[in-house]
Amino acid sequence: MPEAQAVFTIAGAPDALVNVSVRDIEHLRQVIDALRRAGQVTGTKTLMVLGSWTRDA
C-alpha cells in the first residue's frame, strides 16, 4: 500500500500502528476500507496528527 509510510508492531491494544499519508478525508476512507478488506485487519482506530514537535539533537 503506497500510502503506508511506516508500520509499527506494538505491545498492548492495538497490535499495530500504521502511519499513512493521504490527500484528504475521502482518500483516508478509501485507505481504511482497503485495510479492512485485506482480511487480516479486525478493527481500526483513526487518529489524525494536527501538529508536531521534535527535539533538536
Secondary structure, 3 states (H helix, E strand, C coil): CCCEEEEEECCCCCCEEEEECCCCHHHHHHHHHHHHHCCCCCCCCCCCCCCCCCCCC
